[in-house]
Amino acid sequence: MTRVYGWQAAIGRAEPAREAATAAEQTTARMKQALNRTDAARAADRLAATWTQQEEDPR
């Protein structure tokens, strides 16, 4: 029985670690998405800065 309790204790300690790792992975994914959005916004700003009124409405 001691071995069973030992395994149960090990599993009990591993579960919070697994949950923490999952949370860290989710946080990392959210950070990457935010960086991608920021990069896209900067690229759009750079593109918009290069446009002129003539390019938007040529006649």
PDB file of N, CA, C and O in Angstrom:
ATOM      1  N   MET A   1       0.804  -1.193   0.000  1.00  0.00           N
ATOM      2  CA  MET A   1       0.000   0.000   0.000  1.00  0.00           C
ATOM      3  C   MET A   1       0.855   1.269   0.000  1.00  0.00           C
ATOM      4  O   MET A   1       0.430   2.294  -0.532  1.00  0.00           O
ATOM      5  N   THR A   2       2.004   1.216   0.565  1.00  0.00           N
ATOM      6  CA  THR A   2       2.855   2.405   0.604  1.00  0.00           C
ATOM      7  C   THR A   2       3.197   2.873  -0.800  1.00  0.00           C
ATOM      8  O   THR A   2       3.249   4.074  -1.066  1.00  0.00           O
ATOM      9  N   ARG A   3       3.429   1.920  -1.701  1.00  0.00           N
ATOM     10  CA  ARG A   3       3.741   2.305  -3.078  1.00  0.00           C
ATOM     11  C   ARG A   3       2.551   2.999  -3.739  1.00  0.00           C
ATOM     12  O   ARG A   3       2.726   3.972  -4.473  1.00  0.00           O
ATOM     13  N   VAL A   4       1.374   2.510  -3.486  1.00  0.00           N
ATOM     14  CA  VAL A   4       0.174   3.135  -4.061  1.00  0.00           C
ATOM     15  C   VAL A   4       0.058   4.566  -3.562  1.00  0.00           C
ATOM     16  O   VAL A   4      -0.189   5.481  -4.348  1.00  0.00           O
ATOM     17  N   TYR A   5       0.232   4.765  -2.279  1.00  0.00           N
ATOM     18  CA  TYR A   5       0.154   6.117  -1.735  1.00  0.00           C
ATOM     19  C   TYR A   5       1.277   6.984  -2.293  1.00  0.00           C
ATOM     20  O   TYR A   5       1.083   8.172  -2.549  1.00  0.00           O
ATOM     21  N   GLY A   6       2.443   6.391  -2.479  1.00  0.00           N
ATOM     22  CA  GLY A   6       3.566   7.137  -3.059  1.00  0.00           C
ATOM     23  C   GLY A   6       3.246   7.613  -4.471  1.00  0.00           C
ATOM     24  O   GLY A   6       3.521   8.760  -4.825  1.00  0.00           O
ATOM     25  N   TRP A   7       2.662   6.724  -5.274  1.00  0.00           N
ATOM     26  CA  TRP A   7       2.285   7.104  -6.635  1.00  0.00           C
ATOM     27  C   TRP A   7       1.180   8.157  -6.615  1.00  0.00           C
ATOM     28  O   TRP A   7       1.207   9.111  -7.392  1.00  0.00           O
ATOM     29  N   GLN A   8       0.222   7.978  -5.731  1.00  0.00           N
ATOM     30  CA  GLN A   8      -0.865   8.964  -5.648  1.00  0.00           C
ATOM     31  C   GLN A   8      -0.319  10.338  -5.251  1.00  0.00           C
ATOM     32  O   GLN A   8      -0.761  11.365  -5.767  1.00  0.00           O
ATOM     33  N   ALA A   9       0.627  10.342  -4.344  1.00  0.00           N
ATOM     34  CA  ALA A   9       1.233  11.609  -3.926  1.00  0.00           C
ATOM     35  C   ALA A   9       1.988  12.244  -5.093  1.00  0.00           C
ATOM     36  O   ALA A   9       1.915  13.453  -5.312  1.00  0.00           O
ATOM     37  N   ALA A  10       2.717  11.404  -5.840  1.00  0.00           N
ATOM     38  CA  ALA A  10       3.466  11.927  -6.991  1.00  0.00           C
ATOM     39  C   ALA A  10       2.510  12.495  -8.036  1.00  0.00           C
ATOM     40  O   ALA A  10       2.766  13.554  -8.610  1.00  0.00           O
ATOM     41  N   ILE A  11       1.419  11.792  -8.278  1.00  0.00           N
ATOM     42  CA  ILE A  11       0.425  12.276  -9.236  1.00  0.00           C
ATOM     43  C   ILE A  11      -0.200  13.570  -8.731  1.00  0.00           C
ATOM     44  O   ILE A  11      -0.416  14.508  -9.498  1.00  0.00           O
ATOM     45  N   GLY A  12      -0.483  13.611  -7.452  1.00  0.00           N
ATOM     46  CA  GLY A  12      -1.056  14.824  -6.861  1.00  0.00           C
ATOM     47  C   GLY A  12      -0.136  16.022  -6.989  1.00  0.00           C
ATOM     48  O   GLY A  12      -0.606  17.145  -7.174  1.00  0.00           O
ATOM     49  N   ARG A  13       1.165  15.805  -6.893  1.00  0.00           N
ATOM     50  CA  ARG A  13       2.118  16.907  -7.061  1.00  0.00           C
ATOM     51  C   ARG A  13       2.287  17.273  -8.519  1.00  0.00           C
ATOM     52  O   ARG A  13       2.534  18.436  -8.837  1.00  0.00           O
ATOM     53  N   ALA A  14       2.157  16.303  -9.415  1.00  0.00           N
ATOM     54  CA  ALA A  14       2.360  16.561 -10.838  1.00  0.00           C
ATOM     55  C   ALA A  14       1.194  17.340 -11.447  1.00  0.00           C
ATOM     56  O   ALA A  14       1.393  18.128 -12.371  1.00  0.00           O
ATOM     57  N   GLU A  15       0.003  17.129 -10.947  1.00  0.00           N
ATOM     58  CA  GLU A  15      -1.169  17.788 -11.535  1.00  0.00           C
ATOM     59  C   GLU A  15      -1.077  19.318 -11.502  1.00  0.00           C
ATOM     60  O   GLU A  15      -1.331  19.948 -12.529  1.00  0.00           O
ATOM     61  N   PRO A  16      -0.727  19.941 -10.378  1.00  0.00           N
ATOM     62  CA  PRO A  16      -0.575  21.408 -10.391  1.00  0.00           C
ATOM     63  C   PRO A  16       0.524  21.871 -11.350  1.00  0.00           C
ATOM     64  O   PRO A  16       0.409  22.927 -11.972  1.00  0.00           O
ATOM     65  N   ALA A  17       1.581  21.082 -11.462  1.00  0.00           N
ATOM     66  CA  ALA A  17       2.660  21.445 -12.388  1.00  0.00           C
ATOM     67  C   ALA A  17       2.158  21.391 -13.831  1.00  0.00           C
ATOM     68  O   ALA A  17       2.504  22.250 -14.642  1.00  0.00           O
ATOM     69  N   ARG A  18       1.349  20.392 -14.150  1.00  0.00           N
ATOM     70  CA  ARG A  18       0.793  20.273 -15.493  1.00  0.00           C
ATOM     71  C   ARG A  18      -0.135  21.454 -15.782  1.00  0.00           C
ATOM     72  O   ARG A  18      -0.105  22.026 -16.872  1.00  0.00           O
ATOM     73  N   GLU A  19      -0.955  21.810 -14.798  1.00  0.00           N
ATOM     74  CA  GLU A  19      -1.853  22.942 -14.965  1.00  0.00           C
ATOM     75  C   GLU A  19      -1.078  24.246 -15.165  1.00  0.00           C
ATOM     76  O   GLU A  19      -1.459  25.083 -15.983  1.00  0.00           O
ATOM     77  N   ALA A  20      -0.003  24.408 -14.421  1.00  0.00           N
ATOM     78  CA  ALA A  20       0.825  25.608 -14.562  1.00  0.00           C
ATOM     79  C   ALA A  20       1.476  25.651 -15.944  1.00  0.00           C
ATOM     80  O   ALA A  20       1.561  26.715 -16.556  1.00  0.00           O
ATOM     81  N   ALA A  21       1.928  24.515 -16.431  1.00  0.00           N
ATOM     82  CA  ALA A  21       2.536  24.471 -17.760  1.00  0.00           C
ATOM     83  C   ALA A  21       1.512  24.806 -18.837  1.00  0.00           C
ATOM     84  O   ALA A  21       1.822  25.515 -19.794  1.00  0.00           O
ATOM     85  N   THR A  22       0.309  24.304 -18.685  1.00  0.00           N
ATOM     86  CA  THR A  22      -0.752  24.606 -19.641  1.00  0.00           C
ATOM     87  C   THR A  22      -1.062  26.099 -19.629  1.00  0.00           C
ATOM     88  O   THR A  22      -1.217  26.715 -20.684  1.00  0.00           O
ATOM     89  N   ALA A  23      -1.148  26.671 -18.452  1.00  0.00           N
ATOM     90  CA  ALA A  23      -1.407  28.112 -18.341  1.00  0.00           C
ATOM     91  C   ALA A  23      -0.283  28.918 -18.983  1.00  0.00           C
ATOM     92  O   ALA A  23      -0.539  29.920 -19.651  1.00  0.00           O
ATOM     93  N   ALA A  24       0.944  28.491 -18.786  1.00  0.00           N
ATOM     94  CA  ALA A  24       2.087  29.187 -19.384  1.00  0.00           C
ATOM     95  C   ALA A  24       2.036  29.100 -20.905  1.00  0.00           C
ATOM     96  O   ALA A  24       2.328  30.079 -21.592  1.00  0.00           O
ATOM     97  N   GLU A  25       1.668  27.941 -21.432  1.00  0.00           N
ATOM     98  CA  GLU A  25       1.556  27.786 -22.884  1.00  0.00           C
ATOM     99  C   GLU A  25       0.466  28.694 -23.438  1.00  0.00           C
ATOM    100  O   GLU A  25       0.643  29.306 -24.492  1.00  0.00           O
ATOM    101  N   GLN A  26      -0.655  28.786 -22.737  1.00  0.00           N
ATOM    102  CA  GLN A  26      -1.754  29.647 -23.192  1.00  0.00           C
ATOM    103  C   GLN A  26      -1.335  31.113 -23.151  1.00  0.00           C
ATOM    104  O   GLN A  26      -1.669  31.885 -24.050  1.00  0.00           O
ATOM    105  N   THR A  27      -0.614  31.489 -22.121  1.00  0.00           N
ATOM    106  CA  THR A  27      -0.136  32.864 -22.015  1.00  0.00           C
ATOM    107  C   THR A  27       0.826  33.181 -23.151  1.00  0.00           C
ATOM    108  O   THR A  27       0.762  34.255 -23.747  1.00  0.00           O
ATOM    109  N   THR A  28       1.716  32.244 -23.445  1.00  0.00           N
ATOM    110  CA  THR A  28       2.667  32.433 -24.539  1.00  0.00           C
ATOM    111  C   THR A  28       1.931  32.595 -25.865  1.00  0.00           C
ATOM    112  O   THR A  28       2.289  33.450 -26.675  1.00  0.00           O
ATOM    113  N   ALA A  29       0.910  31.783 -26.086  1.00  0.00           N
ATOM    114  CA  ALA A  29       0.134  31.881 -27.327  1.00  0.00           C
ATOM    115  C   ALA A  29      -0.557  33.241 -27.428  1.00  0.00           C
ATOM    116  O   ALA A  29      -0.584  33.842 -28.502  1.00  0.00           O
ATOM    117  N   ARG A  30      -1.114  33.729 -26.324  1.00  0.00           N
ATOM    118  CA  ARG A  30      -1.766  35.046 -26.339  1.00  0.00           C
ATOM    119  C   ARG A  30      -0.750  36.156 -26.612  1.00  0.00           C
ATOM    120  O   ARG A  30      -1.049  37.109 -27.331  1.00  0.00           O
ATOM    121  N   MET A  31       0.430  36.034 -26.051  1.00  0.00           N
ATOM    122  CA  MET A  31       1.467  37.035 -26.281  1.00  0.00           C
ATOM    123  C   MET A  31       1.884  37.047 -27.752  1.00  0.00           C
ATOM    124  O   MET A  31       2.065  38.114 -28.339  1.00  0.00           O
ATOM    125  N   LYS A  32       2.034  35.873 -28.340  1.00  0.00           N
ATOM    126  CA  LYS A  32       2.409  35.800 -29.757  1.00  0.00           C
ATOM    127  C   LYS A  32       1.333  36.414 -30.632  1.00  0.00           C
ATOM    128  O   LYS A  32       1.646  37.114 -31.595  1.00  0.00           O
ATOM    129  N   GLN A  33       0.063  36.162 -30.312  1.00  0.00           N
ATOM    130  CA  GLN A  33      -1.028  36.756 -31.083  1.00  0.00           C
ATOM    131  C   GLN A  33      -1.003  38.279 -30.969  1.00  0.00           C
ATOM    132  O   GLN A  33      -1.206  38.988 -31.955  1.00  0.00           O
ATOM    133  N   ALA A  34      -0.757  38.767 -29.772  1.00  0.00           N
ATOM    134  CA  ALA A  34      -0.710  40.213 -29.565  1.00  0.00           C
ATOM    135  C   ALA A  34       0.443  40.831 -30.350  1.00  0.00           C
ATOM    136  O   ALA A  34       0.294  41.900 -30.940  1.00  0.00           O
ATOM    137  N   LEU A  35       1.585  40.161 -30.356  1.00  0.00           N
ATOM    138  CA  LEU A  35       2.730  40.670 -31.120  1.00  0.00           C
ATOM    139  C   LEU A  35       2.426  40.669 -32.608  1.00  0.00           C
ATOM    140  O   LEU A  35       2.796  41.607 -33.315  1.00  0.00           O
ATOM    141  N   ASN A  36       1.758  39.631 -33.094  1.00  0.00           N
ATOM    142  CA  ASN A  36       1.399  39.580 -34.507  1.00  0.00           C
ATOM    143  C   ASN A  36       0.457  40.723 -34.863  1.00  0.00           C
ATOM    144  O   ASN A  36       0.601  41.347 -35.914  1.00  0.00           O
ATOM    145  N   ARG A  37      -0.506  40.996 -33.989  1.00  0.00           N
ATOM    146  CA  ARG A  37      -1.430  42.107 -34.245  1.00  0.00           C
ATOM    147  C   ARG A  37      -0.679  43.433 -34.238  1.00  0.00           C
ATOM    148  O   ARG A  37      -0.948  44.309 -35.060  1.00  0.00           O
ATOM    149  N   THR A  38       0.259  43.577 -33.313  1.00  0.00           N
ATOM    150  CA  THR A  38       1.047  44.808 -33.239  1.00  0.00           C
ATOM    151  C   THR A  38       1.887  44.972 -34.493  1.00  0.00           C
ATOM    152  O   THR A  38       1.961  46.066 -35.053  1.00  0.00           O
ATOM    153  N   ASP A  39       2.523  43.890 -34.941  1.00  0.00           N
ATOM    154  CA  ASP A  39       3.328  43.951 -36.160  1.00  0.00           C
ATOM    155  C   ASP A  39       2.465  44.315 -37.366  1.00  0.00           C
ATOM    156  O   ASP A  39       2.882  45.107 -38.211  1.00  0.00           O
ATOM    157  N   ALA A  40       1.272  43.744 -37.448  1.00  0.00           N
ATOM    158  CA  ALA A  40       0.372  44.038 -38.561  1.00  0.00           C
ATOM    159  C   ALA A  40      -0.064  45.503 -38.522  1.00  0.00           C
ATOM    160  O   ALA A  40      -0.144  46.161 -39.560  1.00  0.00           O
ATOM    161  N   ALA A  41      -0.342  45.999 -37.335  1.00  0.00           N
ATOM    162  CA  ALA A  41      -0.747  47.401 -37.204  1.00  0.00           C
ATOM    163  C   ALA A  41       0.394  48.331 -37.611  1.00  0.00           C
ATOM    164  O   ALA A  41       0.163  49.338 -38.281  1.00  0.00           O
ATOM    165  N   ARG A  42       1.605  48.006 -37.216  1.00  0.00           N
ATOM    166  CA  ARG A  42       2.755  48.836 -37.603  1.00  0.00           C
ATOM    167  C   ARG A  42       2.955  48.819 -39.109  1.00  0.00           C
ATOM    168  O   ARG A  42       3.239  49.853 -39.714  1.00  0.00           O
ATOM    169  N   ALA A  43       2.807  47.636 -39.722  1.00  0.00           N
ATOM    170  CA  ALA A  43       2.956  47.534 -41.175  1.00  0.00           C
ATOM    171  C   ALA A  43       1.885  48.354 -41.879  1.00  0.00           C
ATOM    172  O   ALA A  43       2.170  49.019 -42.875  1.00  0.00           O
ATOM    173  N   ALA A  44       0.659  48.314 -41.372  1.00  0.00           N
ATOM    174  CA  ALA A  44      -0.415  49.113 -41.964  1.00  0.00           C
ATOM    175  C   ALA A  44      -0.130  50.597 -41.809  1.00  0.00           C
ATOM    176  O   ALA A  44      -0.382  51.376 -42.729  1.00  0.00           O
ATOM    177  N   ASP A  45       0.388  50.993 -40.667  1.00  0.00           N
ATOM    178  CA  ASP A  45       0.739  52.401 -40.454  1.00  0.00           C
ATOM    179  C   ASP A  45       1.835  52.846 -41.419  1.00  0.00           C
ATOM    180  O   ASP A  45       1.772  53.941 -41.977  1.00  0.00           O
ATOM    181  N   ARG A  46       2.842  51.989 -41.612  1.00  0.00           N
ATOM    182  CA  ARG A  46       3.926  52.324 -42.545  1.00  0.00           C
ATOM    183  C   ARG A  46       3.383  52.458 -43.967  1.00  0.00           C
ATOM    184  O   ARG A  46       3.760  53.373 -44.699  1.00  0.00           O
ATOM    185  N   LEU A  47       2.504  51.549 -44.350  1.00  0.00           N
ATOM    186  CA  LEU A  47       1.928  51.598 -45.686  1.00  0.00           C
ATOM    187  C   LEU A  47       1.080  52.852 -45.854  1.00  0.00           C
ATOM    188  O   LEU A  47       1.167  53.538 -46.872  1.00  0.00           O
ATOM    189  N   ALA A  48       0.266  53.143 -44.858  1.00  0.00           N
ATOM    190  CA  ALA A  48      -0.586  54.331 -44.929  1.00  0.00           C
ATOM    191  C   ALA A  48       0.253  55.601 -45.015  1.00  0.00           C
ATOM    192  O   ALA A  48      -0.149  56.558 -45.677  1.00  0.00           O
ATOM    193  N   ALA A  49       1.388  55.625 -44.371  1.00  0.00           N
ATOM    194  CA  ALA A  49       2.242  56.805 -44.376  1.00  0.00           C
ATOM    195  C   ALA A  49       2.847  57.052 -45.761  1.00  0.00           C
ATOM    196  O   ALA A  49       3.231  58.179 -46.073  1.00  0.00           O
ATOM    197  N   THR A  50       2.935  56.026 -46.582  1.00  0.00           N
ATOM    198  CA  THR A  50       3.548  56.178 -47.905  1.00  0.00           C
ATOM    199  C   THR A  50       2.532  56.582 -48.963  1.00  0.00           C
ATOM    200  O   THR A  50       2.921  57.002 -50.053  1.00  0.00           O
ATOM    201  N   TRP A  51       1.247  56.467 -48.672  1.00  0.00           N
ATOM    202  CA  TRP A  51       0.217  56.807 -49.649  1.00  0.00           C
ATOM    203  C   TRP A  51       0.043  58.319 -49.739  1.00  0.00           C
ATOM    204  O   TRP A  51       0.236  59.043 -48.762  1.00  0.00           O
ATOM    205  N   THR A  52      -0.320  58.768 -50.915  1.00  0.00           N
ATOM    206  CA  THR A  52      -0.637  60.173 -51.098  1.00  0.00           C
ATOM    207  C   THR A  52      -2.106  60.280 -51.545  1.00  0.00           C
ATOM    208  O   THR A  52      -2.728  59.288 -51.923  1.00  0.00           O
ATOM    209  N   GLN A  53      -2.628  61.481 -51.492  1.00  0.00           N
ATOM    210  CA  GLN A  53      -4.010  61.681 -51.930  1.00  0.00           C
ATOM    211  C   GLN A  53      -4.158  61.301 -53.406  1.00  0.00           C
ATOM    212  O   GLN A  53      -5.185  60.753 -53.807  1.00  0.00           O
ATOM    213  N   GLN A  54      -3.140  61.591 -54.205  1.00  0.00           N
ATOM    214  CA  GLN A  54      -3.189  61.284 -55.637  1.00  0.00           C
ATOM    215  C   GLN A  54      -3.306  59.786 -55.862  1.00  0.00           C
ATOM    216  O   GLN A  54      -4.010  59.359 -56.778  1.00  0.00           O
ATOM    217  N   GLU A  55      -2.649  58.994 -55.069  1.00  0.00           N
ATOM    218  CA  GLU A  55      -2.736  57.540 -55.217  1.00  0.00           C
ATOM    219  C   GLU A  55      -4.126  57.042 -54.859  1.00  0.00           C
ATOM    220  O   GLU A  55      -4.610  56.069 -55.437  1.00  0.00           O
ATOM    221  N   GLU A  56      -4.767  57.702 -53.912  1.00  0.00           N
ATOM    222  CA  GLU A  56      -6.102  57.278 -53.494  1.00  0.00           C
ATOM    223  C   GLU A  56      -7.167  57.690 -54.504  1.00  0.00           C
ATOM    224  O   GLU A  56      -8.148  56.971 -54.692  1.00  0.00           O
ATOM    225  N   ASP A  57      -6.986  58.837 -55.156  1.00  0.00           N
ATOM    226  CA  ASP A  57      -8.006  59.366 -56.055  1.00  0.00           C
ATOM    227  C   ASP A  57      -7.348  59.885 -57.344  1.00  0.00           C
ATOM    228  O   ASP A  57      -7.341  61.093 -57.583  1.00  0.00           O
ATOM    229  N   PRO A  58      -6.803  58.998 -58.164  1.00  0.00           N
ATOM    230  CA  PRO A  58      -6.109  59.474 -59.382  1.00  0.00           C
ATOM    231  C   PRO A  58      -7.134  59.957 -60.418  1.00  0.00           C
ATOM    232  O   PRO A  58      -8.186  59.348 -60.609  1.00  0.00           O
ATOM    233  N   ARG A  59      -6.782  61.096 -61.095  1.00  0.00           N
ATOM    234  CA  ARG A  59      -7.647  61.624 -62.156  1.00  0.00           C
ATOM    235  C   ARG A  59      -6.839  62.199 -63.267  1.00  0.00           C
ATOM    236  O   ARG A  59      -7.399  62.690 -64.247  1.00  0.00           O
TER     237      ARG A  59
END
